[in-house]
Amino acid sequence: MSSLHQQLQQHCSNASLNINTLFDSDTSRAERYTIEAAGLFLDYSRNRASDETLKLLTALAEECNMARAIEALQSGSDVNNTECRPALHTAIRAKAGSDIKVNGRNVMPDVETTRQQIKALCDKVHSGEWKGYTGKPIRHIASIGIGGSHLGVNVVTDALAHHANPDLSLHYIVNIDPVDISSKLDQLDPETTLFVIVSKSFGTLETKENALTARRWLNEQGCPESDFHKHFIAVSANVDKAVAFGIAEENILPLWDWVGGRYSLWSAVSFGAILLLGYDTYERMLNGAQAMDEHFRTAPLAENMPVMMGLLSVWYNRYFQSESHAILSYAHGLRQLPNHLQQVDMESVGKGVKLDGSPVDDNTGTIIWGGEGTNGQHAYHQLLHQGTRLIPADFIVSLKSPAPQGDQHTWLFANALAQARALMTGKTEDQVREEMIAKGMDAAEATRLAPHKMVPGNRPSNILLMSDITPETVGALLALYEHKVYVQSVIFGINAFDQWGVELGKVLGDEIYSALQHPGDSDDFDAATSSLIKRFKA
């Protein structure tokens, strides 16, 4: 255990780390504890952190060679050590003409060629040149994909819905539950629907089954097999499988093994969203993410937004033993952000071994959850304010609304600030009792009720502010959280880019599916699984 770790443990137990007290003793705290970058403004002043805390956390980042780790990520080093490859999602959004190498080869020409291919296919659909089997132009897009092929893309389409092409509709088909695809097919016109199949291997179970169902549905609706190519685009690294499915090779957009699924929304994975929102919107989103990449690479650690957010997460996770972190999106368009960040964060840092294979020596992953404000105020905010667990929160707020109505956005903004203030300041038992007595309540009754209405306060939160919800700010926001996760992984000494635990479930799923489909003994499994297999068969 390093001396810094011991110092942080001792510092954590310091009773003076009360947020209200820290504000009282430092009149400049609200101005100093802020960072502005790539169109985002971070206010992290409402944290249980003093100048000494930040000094120790920054020293911890230096001890872990954070600057070198950031350079390794963006330069194409094999930061995914168990799969011996880079994690170069930053290359997909890099400026044209950049020189970023994988195994000595510049990958940017491939990235730029793919961008041109995406734009050409978009132009073909938007102009009406692309037609379905009856000669009608495309009006419906159905994107078939799951996990990293859906979650981040869904955030983008919701957040930037005000950029959508009014002549197109986009539907996501995700779950293997047949109700999902059945309900979506009911909304589609086979003559004017384009399916976008997103699967790196072209073998992901849920995506494969839904794609086969879509093809069968098209055929049943009258589309001959010879015209299937007019209704399918693939985003995959497995060209042979996509062609065998019936997709024209020129309509297959590439993926690369140096981009992980949960970091792939910047690629052709977002093709359905790009069709809906327009190529220019996509390009602007890439520019916003690239601006955050540049900030992450060049800003000093103490002034670096992803580094500071990552260090504060480590601070609460490791030293306060906090188990979860709430993402509170006070923007309707960002209501799906917690779902996306669950995968980005929990699949990345939910690891029990270090890079060298040795067990971790403390907590790593945090449970990410949350939702849309102000809805959450009428549901789970009670736990944040009066529950027994310490749950740090991020409030994500825009100064402007893409669809203003009267003073509703002012109320929305006021509620976000009020919740952050209430978490910090709380209300003491004496304050509650005195207020009730002042309103005419009997003193004995006020004393009885005061413990129930007291709010402890000193609950930490960040406020992430953007001037407006634009392609650039959405791109910067998503890139910010990707980098925040990487910072945590560097401090923990783990690999943020593999997910072997997920793979085990897939293998076992194949074995159980086989047992469900075939007659015979099911006793090769544990007793509980075997019992349920027999019940399903019966």
C-alpha positions in Angstrom: 0.0 0.0 0.0 1.5 3.3 -1.1 2.1 6.2 1.4 -0.3 8.3 -0.7 -3.1 5.7 -0.2 -2.5 5.8 3.5 -2.5 9.6 3.6 -5.8 9.6 1.7 -7.3 7.1 4.1 -6.3 9.3 7.0 -7.5 12.4 5.3 -10.9 10.9 4.6 -11.6 10.4 8.3 -11.0 14.1 8.9 -14.2 15.5 10.3 -13.6 19.0 8.7 -14.6 17.6 5.3 -18.0 19.1 5.6 -19.1 20.9 2.4 -20.9 23.7 4.1 -17.9 24.3 6.4 -15.5 24.3 3.4 -17.7 27.0 1.7 -17.8 29.1 4.9 -14.0 29.1 5.2 -13.3 29.8 1.5 -15.2 32.6 -0.2 -13.6 31.8 -3.6 -14.4 28.1 -3.6 -17.4 28.4 -6.0 -15.1 30.1 -8.6 -12.0 28.0 -8.0 -13.6 24.6 -8.1 -14.6 24.8 -11.7 -13.3 23.7 -15.1 -14.4 24.8 -18.5 -13.6 22.8 -21.6 -15.1 21.8 -25.0 -18.3 23.7 -24.4 -18.9 22.1 -21.0 -18.7 23.8 -17.5 -18.0 21.6 -14.5 -18.8 22.9 -11.0 -17.3 20.4 -8.5 -17.4 22.7 -5.5 -20.1 20.7 -3.8 -17.8 17.8 -2.9 -16.3 16.6 0.3 -12.9 17.8 -0.9 -10.6 20.5 0.2 -7.4 21.9 -1.4 -5.5 19.2 0.5 -7.8 16.5 -0.9 -7.3 17.6 -4.4 -3.5 17.9 -3.9 -3.4 14.3 -2.6 -5.7 13.0 -5.4 -3.6 14.8 -8.1 -0.4 13.3 -6.6 -2.1 9.9 -6.8 -2.7 10.4 -10.5 0.9 11.5 -11.0 2.1 8.4 -9.1 0.0 6.2 -11.5 1.7 8.0 -14.5 -1.7 9.4 -15.6 -0.2 11.7 -18.3 1.6 8.8 -19.9 -1.5 6.6 -19.7 -3.5 9.3 -21.5 -0.9 9.5 -24.2 -0.9 5.7 -24.5 -4.6 5.6 -25.0 -4.7 8.2 -27.8 -1.5 7.1 -29.6 -2.5 3.5 -30.3 -0.7 1.6 -27.6 -2.1 -1.8 -26.6 -3.9 -0.5 -23.5 -6.3 -3.6 -23.8 -3.6 -5.9 -22.6 -5.7 -9.1 -22.4 -6.7 -8.9 -26.0 -3.4 -7.4 -27.1 -4.8 -4.4 -28.9 -5.4 -0.6 -28.7 -8.7 1.1 -27.7 -8.6 3.8 -30.3 -12.2 5.2 -30.2 -10.5 8.6 -30.2 -9.1 7.9 -33.7 -12.6 7.6 -35.1 -13.3 11.2 -34.2 -9.8 12.6 -34.8 -9.2 15.3 -37.3 -8.7 14.3 -41.0 -5.1 14.1 -41.8 -4.0 12.9 -38.3 -1.4 10.2 -38.1 -2.5 7.5 -35.6 -0.8 4.1 -35.9 -1.8 0.6 -35.0 1.0 -1.9 -35.4 3.0 0.8 -37.3 0.2 1.5 -39.8 -1.7 4.8 -39.9 -5.4 3.9 -39.5 -6.8 7.4 -40.3 -7.1 6.7 -44.1 -9.4 3.8 -43.2 -11.4 6.1 -40.9 -11.7 8.8 -43.5 -12.7 6.4 -46.2 -15.5 5.1 -44.0 -16.7 8.6 -43.3 -16.9 9.2 -47.0 -18.8 5.9 -47.4 -21.2 6.9 -44.7 -21.8 10.3 -46.3 -22.4 8.7 -49.7 -25.0 6.3 -48.4 -26.7 9.1 -46.4 -26.9 11.2 -49.6 -28.3 8.2 -51.5 -31.1 7.8 -48.9 -31.9 11.5 -48.4 -32.0 12.2 -52.1 -34.5 9.4 -52.7 -32.1 7.6 -55.0 -32.2 4.5 -52.7 -35.4 2.8 -53.2 -37.1 -0.3 -51.9 -38.3 -3.3 -53.8 -41.4 -1.6 -55.1 -39.5 1.5 -56.2 -40.5 3.7 -53.3 -37.9 5.8 -51.4 -36.9 4.9 -47.9 -39.0 6.5 -45.1 -38.3 4.1 -42.1 -35.0 3.1 -40.6 -34.8 0.1 -38.3 -31.5 -0.3 -36.5 -30.9 -3.8 -35.2 -28.2 -4.0 -32.5 -27.7 -4.4 -28.8 -25.3 -3.1 -26.0 -22.7 -0.9 -27.5 -24.4 -1.1 -30.8 -27.5 0.7 -29.4 -27.1 2.4 -26.0 -24.9 5.3 -26.9 -26.6 5.7 -30.3 -29.9 6.0 -28.6 -28.6 8.8 -26.4 -27.5 10.7 -29.5 -30.8 10.4 -31.4 -32.8 11.4 -28.3 -30.5 14.4 -27.4 -30.4 15.7 -31.0 -34.0 14.9 -32.0 -34.4 18.6 -33.0 -32.0 17.9 -35.9 -34.0 14.9 -37.2 -35.1 14.7 -40.8 -38.9 15.0 -40.8 -39.2 12.6 -43.7 -37.6 9.7 -41.8 -38.4 7.7 -38.7 -35.9 5.6 -36.7 -36.8 2.5 -34.7 -34.4 0.5 -32.5 -34.8 -3.3 -32.4 -32.7 -4.5 -29.5 -34.0 -7.3 -27.2 -34.4 -10.9 -28.2 -37.8 -10.9 -26.5 -40.1 -11.4 -29.5 -42.4 -8.7 -28.2 -39.7 -6.1 -29.0 -39.4 -6.8 -32.7 -43.1 -7.6 -33.2 -44.1 -4.2 -31.8 -41.6 -2.4 -34.1 -42.5 -4.4 -37.3 -46.1 -3.3 -36.7 -45.0 0.3 -37.2 -43.0 -0.3 -40.3 -43.9 -0.3 -44.0 -41.9 -3.1 -45.8 -41.8 -1.2 -49.0 -40.0 1.8 -47.5 -38.0 0.3 -44.6 -34.2 0.1 -44.5 -32.8 -2.3 -41.8 -29.3 -1.5 -40.4 -27.8 -4.6 -38.8 -25.0 -3.6 -36.4 -22.8 -6.5 -35.2 -19.0 -6.6 -35.3 -19.0 -10.4 -35.6 -22.3 -10.6 -37.5 -23.1 -13.3 -35.0 -24.3 -11.6 -31.9 -27.2 -13.7 -30.7 -29.9 -11.1 -30.3 -28.9 -9.2 -33.4 -28.7 -12.3 -35.6 -32.1 -13.6 -34.5 -33.8 -10.2 -35.0 -32.1 -9.8 -38.4 -33.4 -13.2 -39.5 -36.9 -12.3 -38.3 -36.7 -9.0 -40.2 -35.7 -10.8 -43.4 -38.5 -13.4 -42.9 -41.0 -10.6 -42.4 -39.9 -8.8 -45.6 -40.3 -12.0 -47.5 -43.8 -12.6 -46.1 -44.8 -9.0 -47.0 -43.9 -9.6 -50.6 -40.2 -8.7 -51.0 -38.4 -11.3 -53.1 -35.1 -12.6 -51.9 -33.4 -11.1 -55.0 -34.3 -7.6 -53.6 -33.3 -8.1 -50.0 -30.2 -6.0 -50.7 -32.4 -3.0 -51.2 -33.5 -3.2 -47.6 -30.4 -4.0 -45.6 -27.2 -2.3 -44.6 -24.6 -3.9 -42.3 -22.1 -2.5 -39.9 -19.7 -5.3 -39.3 -16.1 -6.6 -39.4 -17.3 -9.9 -40.8 -18.0 -9.1 -44.5 -18.4 -12.7 -45.6 -21.2 -13.4 -43.1 -23.0 -10.2 -44.1 -22.7 -11.0 -47.8 -24.0 -14.5 -47.1 -27.0 -12.9 -45.4 -27.9 -11.0 -48.5 -26.2 -7.6 -48.1 -24.4 -6.1 -51.0 -20.7 -5.7 -50.2 -20.7 -2.0 -51.0 -23.4 -1.5 -48.4 -21.3 -3.0 -45.6 -19.7 -0.4 -43.3 -16.5 -1.6 -41.5 -15.7 -1.9 -37.8 -12.2 -2.5 -36.4 -11.0 -4.7 -33.6 -9.2 -1.7 -32.1 -12.5 -0.1 -31.1 -14.5 -1.7 -28.2 -18.3 -2.0 -28.5 -19.2 0.3 -25.7 -16.9 3.0 -27.2 -18.1 2.5 -30.8 -20.9 5.0 -31.2 -18.5 7.4 -33.0 -18.2 4.9 -35.8 -20.6 3.5 -38.5 -22.4 1.9 -35.5 -24.4 5.1 -35.4 -25.4 4.8 -39.1 -29.1 4.7 -38.3 -28.8 7.9 -36.2 -26.7 9.5 -38.9 -29.4 8.8 -41.5 -32.0 10.4 -39.2 -29.9 13.4 -38.0 -27.8 14.1 -41.1 -24.1 13.7 -41.8 -23.3 17.3 -40.8 -24.8 16.7 -37.4 -22.6 13.6 -37.0 -19.5 15.5 -38.1 -20.3 18.3 -35.5 -20.7 15.6 -32.8 -17.3 14.2 -33.7 -15.8 17.7 -33.4 -17.2 18.1 -29.9 -15.7 14.8 -28.8 -12.4 15.6 -30.4 -12.2 18.9 -28.5 -12.7 16.9 -25.3 -10.0 14.5 -26.4 -7.6 17.4 -26.9 -8.4 18.8 -23.5 -7.9 15.4 -21.9 -4.5 15.1 -23.6 -3.1 18.6 -22.9 -4.7 20.0 -19.8 -2.7 19.8 -16.6 -4.1 17.1 -14.3 -5.5 19.6 -11.7 -7.3 21.5 -14.5 -8.4 18.4 -16.5 -12.2 17.8 -16.4 -12.1 14.0 -17.0 -9.2 13.5 -14.6 -10.9 15.5 -11.9 -14.2 13.7 -12.3 -12.4 10.3 -12.3 -10.4 11.2 -9.2 -13.5 12.2 -7.3 -15.1 8.9 -8.2 -12.1 7.1 -6.9 -12.2 9.3 -3.8 -15.8 8.2 -2.9 -15.5 4.6 -4.1 -12.3 3.7 -2.4 -12.1 5.9 0.6 -15.8 6.5 1.6 -16.8 3.0 0.4 -19.7 4.5 -1.6 -21.3 1.8 -3.8 -23.2 3.8 -6.4 -23.2 7.1 -8.3 -26.4 8.8 -9.6 -26.5 10.4 -13.1 -29.3 13.0 -13.0 -30.1 14.4 -16.5 -32.1 17.6 -16.3 -32.6 17.5 -20.0 -35.3 15.3 -21.6 -33.1 14.5 -24.6 -30.4 13.0 -22.2 -32.9 10.7 -20.4 -31.1 7.6 -21.8 -27.7 8.7 -20.7 -27.7 6.7 -17.4 -28.3 3.5 -19.4 -25.4 4.2 -21.7 -23.1 5.1 -18.8 -24.0 1.9 -17.0 -22.3 0.0 -19.7 -19.4 2.4 -20.3 -18.6 2.5 -16.6 -19.7 -0.8 -15.1 -18.4 -3.0 -18.0 -15.1 -1.1 -18.0 -14.2 -0.9 -14.3 -16.2 -3.8 -13.0 -13.1 -5.9 -12.6 -11.6 -8.0 -9.8 -8.0 -8.3 -11.1 -5.2 -5.9 -12.0 -3.4 -5.7 -15.3 -0.9 -8.2 -14.2 -3.6 -10.7 -13.1 -3.3 -10.2 -9.4 -6.4 -9.5 -7.3 -7.4 -5.9 -6.7 -6.8 -4.7 -3.2 -9.9 -2.5 -2.8 -13.2 -1.5 -4.4 -13.2 -0.9 -8.1 -16.5 -0.6 -10.0 -19.4 1.7 -9.0 -23.1 1.0 -9.6 -24.2 3.6 -12.1 -27.9 4.6 -12.0 -30.2 7.5 -12.4 -32.7 9.1 -14.7 -34.5 12.2 -15.8 -35.1 15.3 -13.7 -37.5 16.3 -12.4 -39.1 12.8 -12.5 -36.6 11.4 -10.1 -37.5 14.0 -7.5 -40.8 12.3 -7.2 -39.2 8.9 -6.9 -35.7 8.0 -5.7 -34.3 11.4 -4.6 -35.7 10.6 -1.2 -32.9 8.0 -0.8 -30.3 10.6 -1.9 -31.4 13.1 0.8 -32.3 11.0 3.8 -31.0 7.5 3.1 -28.1 6.0 5.0 -25.8 5.5 2.0 -23.5 8.1 0.6 -24.4 8.5 -3.1 -22.5 11.1 -5.1 -24.5 12.6 -8.0 -23.9 14.4 -11.3 -26.5 17.0 -12.3 -26.4 17.5 -16.1 -28.1 20.8 -17.1 -28.4 23.0 -20.1 -28.8 26.8 -20.0 -31.2 26.7 -22.9 -33.9 24.3 -24.1 -34.2 23.0 -27.7 -38.0 23.3 -27.4 -38.8 26.3 -25.0 -42.3 26.6 -23.6 -43.1 29.5 -21.4 -41.0 29.4 -18.2 -40.8 25.6 -18.0 -37.1 25.5 -18.6 -36.5 28.1 -15.9 -38.4 25.9 -13.5 -36.3 22.9 -14.7 -33.0 24.7 -14.1 -34.2 26.0 -10.7 -35.1 22.4 -9.6 -31.6 21.1 -10.6 -29.9 23.8 -8.5 -32.3 23.3 -5.7 -31.7 19.6 -5.5 -27.9 20.1 -5.5 -28.3 22.8 -2.8 -30.5 20.6 -0.6 -28.1 17.7 -0.9 -25.3 20.0 0.3 -26.9 22.2 3.0 -29.6 19.9 4.4 -31.6 21.0 7.4 -30.8 20.4 11.0 -33.2 19.0 13.5 -33.2 22.3 15.4 -34.0 24.2 12.2 -36.9 21.9 11.4 -38.4 22.2 14.9 -38.1 26.0 15.1 -39.7 26.3 11.6 -42.7 24.2 12.7 -43.1 26.0 16.0 -43.0 29.4 14.1 -45.8 28.2 11.9 -47.9 27.5 15.0 -47.3 23.8 15.8 -47.3 22.6 19.3 -43.7 22.4 20.7 -44.1 18.7 21.7 -45.5 17.7 18.3 -42.7 19.7 16.6 -40.1 17.8 18.7 -41.7 14.5 17.8 -41.7 15.2 14.0 -38.3 17.0 13.8 -36.1 13.8 13.5 -38.3 12.6 10.6 -38.1 15.9 8.7 -34.4 16.6 9.3 -32.1 16.3 6.2 -28.5 15.6 7.0 -26.9 17.4 4.0 -23.2 17.1 3.2 -24.1 14.9 0.3 -21.7 15.5 -2.7 -22.6 16.4 -6.2 -21.2 17.8 -9.5 -23.0 20.1 -11.8 -22.2 19.7 -15.5 -23.5 22.7 -17.4 -23.7 23.3 -21.2 -25.0 26.5 -22.9 -27.2 24.5 -25.2 -27.8 20.9 -26.3 -25.9 20.8 -29.6 -24.1 18.1 -31.5 -20.8 19.5 -30.2 -21.8 19.6 -26.5 -23.4 16.1 -26.8 -20.2 14.8 -28.3 -18.0 16.4 -25.7 -20.3 15.1 -22.9 -20.1 11.5 -24.1 -16.3 11.7 -24.6 -15.9 13.2 -21.1 -17.5 10.2 -19.4 -15.5 7.8 -21.5 -12.3 9.4 -20.3 -13.5 9.7 -16.7 -13.9 5.9 -16.8 -10.4 5.4 -18.2 -8.9 7.6 -15.4 -10.5 5.4 -12.8 -9.1 2.3 -14.5 -5.6 3.8 -14.4 -5.8 4.5 -10.7 -7.2 1.0 -10.0 -4.6 -0.6 -12.3 -7.1 -2.6 -14.3 -8.0 -3.1 -18.0 -11.0 -0.9 -18.9 -11.4 -2.5 -22.4 -12.2 -6.2 -21.9 -15.4 -7.8 -20.6 -14.7 -11.5 -20.0 -17.4 -11.9 -17.4 -20.0 -11.1 -20.1 -18.6 -13.8 -22.3 -19.2 -16.6 -19.8 -22.9 -15.9 -19.8 -23.0 -16.1 -23.6 -21.3 -19.5 -23.6 -23.7 -20.9 -21.0 -26.6 -19.4 -22.8 -25.7 -21.4 -25.9 -25.5 -24.6 -23.8 -28.8 -24.1 -22.2 -30.5 -23.1 -25.4 -29.4 -26.5 -26.9 -30.8 -28.3 -23.9 -34.1 -26.5 -24.3 -34.3 -27.4 -28.0 -33.5 -31.0 -27.8 -35.1 -33.9 -26.0 -33.1 -35.9 -23.5 -31.5 -35.5 -20.1 -30.9 -32.1 -18.7 -28.8 -33.3 -15.7 -25.6 -31.9 -17.1 -26.4 -28.6 -15.3 -26.7 -27.7 -11.7 -29.9 -28.9 -10.0 -31.6 -25.5 -10.1 -31.0 -25.0 -13.8 -31.9 -28.5 -14.7 -35.2 -28.2 -12.8 -36.2 -25.0 -14.8 -35.2 -26.6 -18.1 -37.5 -29.5 -17.4 -40.3 -27.1 -16.5 -39.8 -25.1 -19.7 -39.9 -28.3 -21.8 -43.0 -29.5 -20.1 
